[in-house]
Amino acid sequence: LDDPMYDKFFAYAEEHGMPIKMHLGDPAYMWDPADRRYQFGKDMPSLEQLRSEAEGILAKFPKLKLHFAHFYFLGHDLEYAERLLETWPNVALDLTPGGEMFVGFSERPEEWRVFFCKYADRIYYGTDTYNMFYSEILEEYENGTGVGFRNNQVRRMLEWSEPYEDPYYGPFIPMHLDEEVLKKIYC
């Protein structure tokens, strides 16, 4: 990803302030052959290699606006997420679910709440989800079922105050962010 053949592309984006959304990786367990959900073979780059290459891009182009989809799959790695945003001031994270990130947030909800408050202007409500005409399925979207489930899953995690049971992942402990923080994330 940080090969010099891409340098002109990244230099142009950096020079013109063009943000790039990068979908990089998947949850860490997908690289662990000991995990029954393991999906990648030995011929694939490791998650560490992919992240190293992404940071290689940023080292060459430190003003590049690089936005990582799916929260860069860091829901279980608060320390890495914090280091990433502290090191690279133009990096942003989107909140398109993979529900696994909410499991990680629920393991350390108060620490993640502090993180979200601190970096609310660099975290945003993701768009990499179902492509539907919501006006045609408004009831389904509003009540959080079907295609509306994933979008509303993010809102529940950010807005609600009481723990709740996710049908796929089990108990979640939401962050109950205040309106000012939510506005930054949603806008």
Backbone torsions as a table, in degrees:
resi	resn	phi	psi	omega
1	LEU	NA	-29.8	-180.0
2	ASP	-100.8	18.6	178.2
3	ASP	-60.4	142.1	180.0
4	PRO	-56.8	-20.7	179.6
5	MET	-64.2	-18.5	178.8
6	TYR	-96.2	-2.9	-172.8
7	ASP	-57.8	-41.4	-179.6
8	LYS	-62.9	-38.8	178.7
9	PHE	-62.5	-51.8	-178.4
10	PHE	-67.6	-35.9	178.0
11	ALA	-63.2	-42.1	178.8
12	TYR	-62.8	-47.0	-179.9
13	ALA	-62.2	-41.7	179.1
14	GLU	-64.5	-48.1	-177.2
15	GLU	-60.4	-37.0	-175.7
16	HIS	-98.2	6.3	177.4
17	GLY	65.0	27.8	-178.1
18	MET	-85.6	120.4	178.0
19	PRO	-73.5	146.5	176.3
20	ILE	-120.3	126.4	173.6
21	LYS	-94.3	125.9	-178.2
22	MET	-118.5	124.6	173.4
23	HIS	-96.6	106.1	-172.3
24	LEU	-129.4	115.6	175.3
25	GLY	93.7	-162.4	177.5
26	ASP	-161.3	177.3	178.8
27	PRO	-53.9	145.5	-175.0
28	ALA	-56.5	-33.6	-178.3
29	TYR	-61.7	-21.8	-179.0
30	MET	-70.9	-12.3	177.1
31	TRP	-101.6	-1.6	-175.8
32	ASP	-97.8	107.2	-178.0
33	PRO	-63.6	-16.9	177.7
34	ALA	-78.4	-15.3	-179.0
35	ASP	-88.8	134.1	-177.2
36	ARG	-64.3	-17.8	179.1
37	ARG	-91.1	5.8	-179.2
38	TYR	-51.5	132.5	-175.9
39	GLN	-123.5	-17.6	-170.9
40	PHE	-106.9	144.5	-178.6
41	GLY	-89.3	175.7	-177.4
42	LYS	-65.9	-22.5	-178.4
43	ASP	-82.9	-2.1	179.9
44	MET	-90.7	148.2	174.3
45	PRO	-64.6	149.0	178.4
46	SER	-74.2	162.3	175.8
47	LEU	-60.9	-39.7	178.7
48	GLU	-61.6	-40.7	178.9
49	GLN	-64.5	-44.5	179.1
50	LEU	-60.8	-43.9	179.4
51	ARG	-67.5	-37.2	176.5
52	SER	-62.7	-41.4	178.5
53	GLU	-66.8	-38.8	177.0
54	ALA	-62.5	-42.0	177.6
55	GLU	-70.7	-25.5	172.8
56	GLY	-63.7	-38.0	175.1
57	ILE	-61.8	-47.9	-177.8
58	LEU	-65.1	-33.7	177.9
59	ALA	-64.0	-37.0	178.8
60	LYS	-77.8	-31.0	-173.8
61	PHE	-131.8	71.3	-171.0
62	PRO	-65.5	-16.8	178.2
63	LYS	-97.1	3.9	179.4
64	LEU	-64.3	134.0	176.3
65	LYS	-88.4	92.8	-177.8
66	LEU	-107.7	119.6	-177.4
67	HIS	-112.9	127.1	-176.7
68	PHE	-99.7	124.6	177.7
69	ALA	-70.3	156.7	175.2
70	HIS	57.6	34.1	177.9
71	PHE	57.1	24.2	178.9
72	TYR	58.0	20.9	179.9
73	PHE	55.5	41.2	-177.4
74	LEU	-108.6	17.1	-178.9
75	GLY	-59.8	-19.1	178.4
76	HIS	-107.0	10.0	-174.9
77	ASP	-138.8	71.7	-179.5
78	LEU	-57.0	-41.5	-176.8
79	GLU	-63.9	-42.1	178.0
80	TYR	-65.9	-43.2	-179.7
81	ALA	-59.4	-43.1	180.0
82	GLU	-66.1	-45.0	178.7
83	ARG	-61.1	-41.6	-179.7
84	LEU	-59.1	-49.0	-177.3
85	LEU	-73.7	-30.2	176.3
86	GLU	-71.2	-37.6	-177.0
87	THR	-76.1	-38.8	-173.1
88	TRP	-119.7	97.0	-172.7
89	PRO	-67.7	-11.5	179.4
90	ASN	-105.5	6.9	176.3
91	VAL	-82.2	140.2	175.9
92	ALA	-132.7	159.9	-179.0
93	LEU	-124.8	134.6	175.1
94	ASP	-102.2	158.2	-173.2
95	LEU	-105.0	27.4	174.2
96	THR	-60.4	126.6	-177.7
97	PRO	-73.3	137.4	103.9
98	GLY	-79.1	114.6	179.6
99	GLY	-59.2	-19.9	-177.8
100	GLU	-62.0	-26.9	179.6
101	MET	-67.9	-30.9	179.4
102	PHE	-70.7	-28.5	173.4
103	VAL	-61.6	-48.2	178.9
104	GLY	-62.7	-43.1	178.4
105	PHE	-61.0	-37.9	-177.6
106	SER	-70.5	-21.3	178.7
107	GLU	-74.6	-25.3	-178.5
108	ARG	-141.6	58.6	-169.5
109	PRO	-62.0	-38.5	-178.8
110	GLU	-69.3	-39.3	178.9
111	GLU	-67.1	-40.8	177.7
112	TRP	-67.6	-34.9	178.3
113	ARG	-60.3	-45.2	177.6
114	VAL	-60.1	-44.5	178.6
115	PHE	-58.4	-48.1	-178.1
116	PHE	-63.6	-38.4	177.6
117	CYS	-66.3	-41.7	-177.8
118	LYS	-68.2	-39.5	-173.2
119	TYR	-111.1	23.6	-174.8
120	ALA	-57.2	-28.9	179.8
121	ASP	-79.9	-0.4	178.7
122	ARG	-125.9	12.2	175.2
123	ILE	-121.3	133.3	-179.6
124	TYR	-141.1	154.2	179.0
125	TYR	-61.6	118.6	-172.4
126	GLY	-75.8	160.5	-177.9
127	THR	-121.7	-0.9	-177.6
128	ASP	-83.4	73.0	-177.0
129	THR	-141.7	-159.7	-176.1
130	TYR	-61.9	141.1	176.4
131	ASN	-101.2	96.8	-176.8
132	MET	-133.0	157.0	169.4
133	PHE	-84.7	97.9	-173.2
134	TYR	-61.0	-27.9	179.1
135	SER	-62.2	-25.5	-179.9
136	GLU	-83.5	-16.0	-177.9
137	ILE	-133.2	36.1	-172.7
138	LEU	-57.4	-42.9	-179.2
139	GLU	-61.8	-43.7	179.1
140	GLU	-62.8	-40.5	179.2
141	TYR	-67.0	-47.4	-176.3
142	GLU	-64.4	-36.8	-177.7
143	ASN	-89.9	3.4	170.9
144	GLY	76.5	24.1	177.8
145	THR	-108.3	172.0	175.6
146	GLY	51.8	-130.4	-178.0
147	VAL	-66.9	-22.8	177.9
148	GLY	-76.9	-11.6	-175.6
149	PHE	-60.2	-49.9	-175.1
150	ARG	-63.8	-42.3	-180.0
151	ASN	-63.5	-44.8	-178.1
152	ASN	-74.9	-21.1	175.5
153	GLN	-60.9	-41.4	177.6
154	VAL	-62.8	-47.9	-178.2
155	ARG	-60.8	-42.8	178.6
156	ARG	-59.0	-45.1	-176.4
157	MET	-64.7	-34.7	-178.8
158	LEU	-84.7	-35.9	-169.0
159	GLU	-99.1	-38.3	-172.0
160	TRP	-69.9	158.8	-180.0
161	SER	-109.7	-24.8	-176.2
162	GLU	-99.8	141.0	175.2
163	PRO	-57.2	151.1	179.0
164	TYR	-145.6	164.7	-177.6
165	GLU	-99.0	120.8	174.0
166	ASP	-86.5	134.6	-176.1
167	PRO	-65.8	-18.5	-177.9
168	TYR	-104.8	-33.8	-171.0
169	TYR	-114.8	-9.0	-179.5
170	GLY	96.4	-151.5	-173.5
171	PRO	-73.3	135.9	175.0
172	PHE	-119.5	142.9	174.8
173	ILE	-113.1	106.0	-176.2
174	PRO	-71.8	167.2	-174.2
175	MET	-93.8	-19.1	178.9
176	HIS	48.8	62.0	-179.6
177	LEU	-77.0	149.8	-179.2
178	ASP	-78.1	168.3	-172.9
179	GLU	-59.6	-38.2	-178.3
180	GLU	-63.5	-43.6	179.3
181	VAL	-67.8	-45.1	179.3
182	LEU	-59.4	-41.5	-179.6
183	LYS	-60.4	-42.7	177.5
184	LYS	-60.9	-43.1	-177.6
185	ILE	-70.2	-42.8	-176.5
186	TYR	-77.1	-24.9	-177.7
187	CYS	-99.7	NA	NA
